[in-house]
């Protein structure tokens, strides 16, 4: 799950929640966080002026890493597109 909110700055910031209750093994939580940071760095320019919080709800297996990366990129793209529509609507 991804949530975003304007931050009034010129750059995007990232927050992550990887709860032990949802992902019991530390190695899986760390893999999830590493994947989120990696994708965020690639999409950070299009997320300018947003605070983005990612909630990891399940572990990402090594075999599913590419699918997880693609899903996160799609979520970040959707967040940036929603921000664009809201900005355009509020300017009118």
DAZIZI-V69934 format. One record per residue. N is the residue number from 1. RES is the residue in one letter. SS is DSSP state (helix for helix, strand for strand, loop for the rest). PSI is psi in degrees with one decimal (* if undefined). Layout:
BEGIN
N&RES&SS&PSI  N&RES&SS&PSI
END
This chain:
BEGIN
1&X&loop&138.6  2&X&strand&132.1  3&X&strand&147.1  4&X&strand&151.5  5&X&strand&139.8  6&X&strand&142.0  7&X&loop&-3.4  8&X&loop&12.5  9&X&loop&-179.9  10&X&loop&-5.6  11&X&loop&161.5  12&X&loop&150.6  13&X&strand&152.3  14&X&strand&136.7  15&X&strand&145.4  16&X&strand&144.3  17&X&strand&116.8  18&X&loop&86.9  19&X&loop&143.2  20&X&loop&-31.5  21&X&loop&-38.6  22&X&loop&-37.4  23&X&loop&92.6  24&X&loop&-36.8  25&X&loop&130.8  26&X&helix&-37.7  27&X&helix&-36.0  28&X&helix&-38.8  29&X&helix&-42.9  30&X&helix&-38.3  31&X&helix&-41.9  32&X&helix&-47.1  33&X&helix&-38.8  34&X&helix&-42.0  35&X&helix&-43.2  36&X&helix&-45.8  37&X&helix&-41.4  38&X&helix&-47.4  39&X&helix&-38.3  40&X&helix&-43.2  41&X&helix&-34.6  42&X&helix&-27.0  43&X&helix&4.0  44&X&helix&-39.8  45&X&helix&-35.6  46&X&helix&-8.4  47&X&helix&21.1  48&X&loop&140.7  49&X&loop&29.3  50&X&strand&144.4  51&X&strand&120.4  52&X&strand&128.4  53&X&strand&127.2  54&X&strand&126.9  55&X&strand&113.3  56&X&loop&118.0  57&X&loop&-18.7  58&X&loop&158.9  59&X&loop&150.6  60&X&loop&114.4  61&X&loop&155.4  62&X&helix&-38.8  63&X&helix&-20.5  64&X&helix&12.8  65&X&helix&-41.8  66&X&helix&-40.5  67&X&helix&-40.2  68&X&helix&-40.7  69&X&helix&-43.1  70&X&helix&-41.9  71&X&helix&-43.1  72&X&helix&-42.6  73&X&helix&-41.0  74&X&helix&-40.9  75&X&helix&-43.6  76&X&helix&-37.9  77&X&helix&-43.3  78&X&helix&-39.9  79&X&helix&-44.0  80&X&helix&-34.8  81&X&helix&-39.9  82&X&helix&-40.1  83&X&helix&-40.5  84&X&helix&-41.1  85&X&helix&-40.8  86&X&helix&-40.7  87&X&helix&-43.8  88&X&helix&-41.3  89&X&helix&-37.0  90&X&helix&-22.1  91&X&helix&-21.6  92&X&loop&*
END
